[in-house]
């Protein structure tokens, strides 16, 4: 698609989320942006620093 750009951080987050979802692994992170993948089945454990 011409002119379509996906930020590399979003791409990497999507990759990690998909890997955790597919493998059925728990996912712990400090990054609240991973909440965007909850609808896809990710249940992020948001850590507080």
N, C-alpha and C positions, 0 to 999 in steps of 0.2 A: 504494500500500500504506500504510495508516494507521500512523503511528508509525515509519516507516522514514526514516532520515536518513543521508545520505552527506556526510561532511566535504568542504568545498570544495577543500581541498588534494588529497584523494584523487581527486576528480572531475577536477581540472586535470592531475594526474599521469597519469590514465587517458587523457585527451584527447591529451596530448603523446606518450604511448607509442603510442597507436593511430595517430596521424599518422605517426610515425617507422616503425612496422611496415608500414603500408600503402604508404608512399612508398619503402620500402627504404632509408631514410637511416640513417647512423650516429648513435648517440646517446651523447653524453658528458655526464656529470653528476657533481656532488659528493654527490648525494643517494642513499644506499644503498637507500632505500625503493623505487626503481625496479626492484630485483631481483624484486619481486612480480609483474612483468609478463614475466619470462623465459619462463614457460610459454606465454604468448600469442605468443611469437616475438621479443620485444625482447632485444637483446644489449647491455646498457648498458656503456659504457666508464667505469668508476668512476675519477674523478680524485682524486689525493691532494694535499691542500693543504699 
